[in-house]
């Protein structure tokens, strides 16, 4: 089985017949050699008219898909899964392959060369490439040369087999490490014969040869052109085989009718028994087929359930990741608020400590000032009186009027008066009591 998919990437694959004059095929395997092969083709196969006149076909052959992976890590035969599942897996493989080939295509696009990716699903790399060359009538093919020998070495290297089975009208270039290693030139007669393919396709329309393939090419061996005599012999041989087959069928049917009259009753019984046995075997096979089909359907349903569970688990995981991210953001915000509150608390604490220290300092200063005042008060003489002139006293007492007299003491007469807006008592001492001033001060 061979399945080919032409990958259209970024809308750059379409050929423009008005500008493209010829096509160059490049066989790549997405390895290191492919880069050297493409670079050599870009440097040596661009025509003088410019890169717009050539198109590079990047041909990649990948193994035939036989199994589809399951979520359990095992593989299920592709024949046992549903068609849509198989198609989806095949598209995924082709998409991954296109992604791997895309860098090589970009090398061509940078040089303004049209490039087309051709993916071929086949286990026979040599035959697949040869068929693609024949179908697209590619005149030049560039491949990576084997490190063990050239194109014409006796070893069975992949490059040698591709060169041998490639159509003779195509020139094969083998490139090794960015340099041309060998060339298999094309056959001029084969090149001219490819122009007359339409005249030969009608002669082979009754056989298994496809009308889209050139009749002068044979795959699986060295490329050679078929002569008219060989074509005639092939037609006569095929007609003889068909006539013998028809004669055998008619002879067997006629002999069966003649021999049917000679069957005995015992032979008829044996035939009935044989038919019954065949019916039983057929029923058994049908039962096994139905069972296998049921198991396949069950496995497909189970696979769909597993895919659904995996999809749901993926969604739940994404939701959990989103919640985790939200929780982290909230935690970071809370941490930031906590840091701000902590800084404010530390600032308030520092301010309170400063105020407390200032209060203690002010209190200490006040205590010191009080103590200083007390010391000064104790050290300096205390004056609890005011001095008045004799005129002020005389005026206040109305020249010591008897009306203002409040009494007589042992040392003199006492008068009431108002001195400097203050009610006061004035005592006039006798002359004999002058020596008793100390006792007077104590009395005051």
SULJO-V726365 format. One record per backbone hydrogen bond with DSSP energy under -0.5 kcal/mol. CO is the residue of the C=O (numbers start at 0). NH is the residue of the N-H. E is the energy in kcal/mol with one decimal. If there is no record, write none. Layout:
# SULJO-V726365
CO;NH;E
CO;NH;E
This chain:
# SULJO-V726365
2;120;-4.0
4;6;-0.8
4;118;-2.4
6;8;-0.8
6;116;-0.7
8;11;-1.7
11;114;-0.6
14;16;-0.7
15;18;-1.9
15;19;-2.7
21;54;-1.3
22;138;-0.7
22;139;-0.7
23;56;-2.9
24;141;-2.7
25;27;-0.6
25;58;-2.6
30;34;-0.7
31;34;-0.6
31;35;-1.0
32;36;-2.4
33;37;-2.4
34;38;-2.2
35;39;-2.3
36;40;-2.2
37;41;-2.5
38;42;-1.7
39;43;-1.9
40;44;-2.4
44;46;-0.5
46;49;-1.4
49;52;-1.5
50;53;-1.2
50;113;-0.6
52;20;-3.1
52;21;-1.5
53;113;-0.9
54;23;-2.7
54;56;-0.5
55;57;-0.7
55;115;-2.6
56;25;-2.9
56;58;-1.0
57;59;-0.5
57;117;-2.7
58;27;-2.5
59;61;-0.5
59;119;-2.5
61;121;-2.2
63;65;-0.6
65;77;-2.9
67;75;-2.6
69;72;-2.1
73;69;-2.8
75;67;-3.0
76;79;-1.8
77;80;-0.8
81;85;-2.5
82;86;-2.7
83;87;-2.3
84;88;-2.4
85;89;-2.5
86;90;-2.4
87;91;-2.0
88;92;-2.3
89;93;-2.5
90;94;-2.5
91;95;-2.5
92;96;-2.5
93;97;-2.4
94;98;-2.1
95;99;-1.6
96;100;-1.9
97;101;-1.8
98;102;-0.5
100;103;-0.9
100;104;-1.6
101;105;-2.3
102;106;-1.2
103;107;-1.1
104;108;-2.2
105;109;-2.3
106;110;-0.8
107;110;-0.6
107;112;-2.5
108;111;-2.0
113;55;-2.8
115;57;-2.8
115;117;-0.5
116;6;-0.9
116;118;-0.5
117;59;-2.7
118;4;-2.8
119;61;-2.3
119;121;-0.8
120;2;-1.6
122;124;-0.9
123;127;-2.1
124;128;-2.3
125;129;-2.3
126;130;-2.4
127;131;-2.0
128;132;-2.4
129;133;-2.3
130;134;-2.8
131;135;-2.3
132;136;-0.7
132;137;-1.9
138;170;-3.2
139;24;-3.0
140;172;-3.2
141;26;-2.2
142;174;-2.5
145;148;-0.6
149;152;-0.9
154;156;-1.2
156;160;-2.1
157;161;-2.3
158;162;-2.1
159;163;-2.2
160;164;-2.2
161;165;-1.0
163;222;-1.2
166;169;-1.5
167;186;-3.0
170;140;-2.8
170;172;-0.5
171;183;-2.9
172;142;-2.8
172;174;-0.5
173;180;-3.3
173;181;-1.5
174;144;-2.8
175;178;-1.5
178;175;-3.1
181;173;-2.9
182;184;-0.7
183;171;-2.2
185;187;-0.6
186;190;-2.2
187;191;-2.0
188;192;-1.9
189;193;-1.4
191;194;-0.9
192;195;-1.2
193;196;-0.9
195;198;-0.9
196;199;-1.2
196;200;-1.5
197;201;-0.5
199;202;-0.8
199;203;-0.7
200;203;-0.8
201;204;-1.1
203;206;-1.4
209;212;-1.3
213;216;-1.0
226;230;-1.9
227;231;-2.3
228;232;-2.5
229;233;-2.4
230;234;-2.1
231;235;-2.5
232;236;-2.6
233;237;-2.1
234;238;-2.3
235;239;-2.3
236;240;-2.1
237;241;-2.2
238;242;-2.3
239;243;-2.5
240;244;-2.2
241;245;-2.1
242;246;-2.6
243;247;-2.5
244;248;-1.9
245;249;-2.3
246;250;-2.6
247;251;-2.3
248;252;-2.1
249;253;-2.3
250;254;-2.7
251;255;-1.7
252;256;-1.7
253;257;-2.1
254;258;-2.3
255;259;-1.1
256;260;-0.5
257;260;-0.7
258;261;-1.3
259;262;-0.8
263;267;-1.8
264;268;-1.8
265;269;-2.3
266;270;-2.3
267;271;-2.3
268;272;-2.7
269;273;-2.6
270;274;-2.7
271;275;-2.6
272;276;-2.7
273;277;-2.4
274;278;-2.4
275;279;-2.6
276;280;-2.7
277;281;-2.5
278;282;-2.8
279;283;-2.7
280;284;-2.8
281;285;-2.9
282;286;-2.8
283;287;-2.7
284;288;-2.7
285;289;-2.9
286;290;-2.7
287;291;-2.9
288;292;-2.9
289;293;-2.7
290;294;-2.9
291;295;-2.6
292;296;-2.7
293;297;-3.0
294;298;-3.0
295;299;-2.6
296;300;-2.9
297;301;-2.9
298;302;-2.7
299;303;-2.6
300;304;-2.8
301;305;-2.7
302;306;-2.6
303;307;-2.7
304;308;-3.2
305;309;-2.8
306;310;-2.4
307;311;-2.8
308;312;-3.1
309;313;-2.3
310;314;-2.3
311;315;-3.0
312;316;-2.7
313;317;-2.3
314;318;-2.6
315;319;-2.9
316;320;-2.4
317;321;-2.4
318;322;-2.8
319;323;-2.7
320;324;-2.4
321;325;-2.6
322;326;-3.0
323;327;-2.4
324;328;-2.4
325;329;-2.8
326;330;-2.8
327;331;-2.5
328;332;-2.5
329;333;-2.9
330;334;-2.6
331;335;-2.4
332;336;-2.7
333;337;-2.7
334;338;-2.5
335;339;-2.4
336;340;-2.9
337;341;-2.6
338;342;-2.5
339;343;-2.6
340;344;-2.7
341;345;-2.5
342;346;-2.5
343;347;-2.9
344;348;-2.6
345;349;-2.5
346;350;-2.6
347;351;-2.8
348;352;-2.7
349;353;-2.5
350;354;-2.9
351;355;-3.0
352;356;-2.7
353;357;-3.0
354;358;-3.0
355;359;-2.9
356;360;-2.6
357;361;-3.0
358;362;-3.0
359;363;-2.8
360;364;-2.7
361;365;-2.7
362;366;-2.7
363;367;-2.6
364;368;-2.8
365;369;-2.8
366;370;-2.8
367;371;-2.8
368;372;-2.9
369;373;-2.8
370;374;-2.7
371;375;-2.7
372;376;-3.0
373;377;-2.5
374;378;-2.1
375;379;-2.6
380;382;-0.5
381;383;-0.7
388;392;-1.9
389;393;-2.5
390;394;-2.7
391;395;-2.2
392;396;-1.9
393;398;-3.2
394;397;-0.9
396;400;-2.8
400;403;-1.1
401;404;-0.9
403;415;-2.7
406;413;-2.7
410;429;-2.9
411;408;-3.1
412;427;-3.1
413;405;-3.0
413;406;-1.1
414;425;-3.5
416;423;-2.9
417;419;-0.6
418;421;-1.0
421;418;-2.8
423;416;-2.4
425;414;-3.8
425;427;-0.5
426;428;-0.7
427;412;-1.0
429;432;-1.2
430;433;-1.1
432;435;-1.4
433;436;-0.8
435;439;-1.5
436;440;-2.5
437;441;-1.7
438;442;-1.7
439;443;-2.5
